[in-house]
Amino acid sequence: AQSVTQLDSQVPVFEEAPVELRCNYSSSVSVYLFWYVQYPNQGLQLLLKYLSGSTLVKGINGFEAEFNKSQTSFHLRKPSVHISDTAEYFCAVSRPRSASKIIFGSGTRLSIRP
Amino acid sequence: IAGITQAPTSQILAAGRRMTLRCTQDMRHNAMYWYRQDLGLGLRLIHYSNTAGTTGKGEVPDGYSVSRANTDDFPLTLASAVPSQTSVYFCASSDETGGTDTQYFGPGTRLTVL
């Protein structure tokens, strides 16, 4: 079975500072990895996903994530954050050919200070 | 294009009452999902449907039922609501069941059971 752990429940950063949101997963089989963002009072939307190929994945709004198989990690990064990035971020893992088995992490709340 | 709509937006319900949360998508996606979101627990899958006419149980199905009579609609029913079902409920859909595609989320229904 897969599982995903987001190590930080909250991450406060100053505007224009870099940020990294951490995500580790466990699985005995190959997996697909996702980052979703949830803005206040909205549903989730996809930031980026890793299916195969290049381990560095670029997403919307300047975010990127790197798949590290040896460390079973999929950390999300942005070099310079904006107030509008204030949101909750969810890492998720799924087994290929099994969309019903997407497992979400508990979320990391990113708060941006001016 | 509306994507996914959910109704109601919010509801306060007395324990023991029956409640149906509605979900409609206009993207002709074959797969649909119901999640509940609770603080510190992320999203947990309640039920899913890979195609019209079929449904499956997710991680937390007890106390909930679903039906999928057609492609567009995927209602979630609480037969006899209990306070532990107080949560935010999200409906989602995806274009395939291979675990590779993006899940699109509705805006959510905030349910309070007293």
Interface residues (C-beta under 8 A of the other chain):
Chain A: Q6 S9 Y32 N41 Q42 G43 L44 Q45 L46 K49 L51 F90 S94 R95 P96 R97 S98 A99 S100 K101 I102 F104 G105 S106 G107
Chain B: I4 A31 Y33 Y35 G40 L41 G42 L43 R44 L45 Y48 N50 G56 G58 F90 A92 S94 E96 T97 G98 G99 T100 D101 T102 Q103 Y104 F105 G106 P107 G108
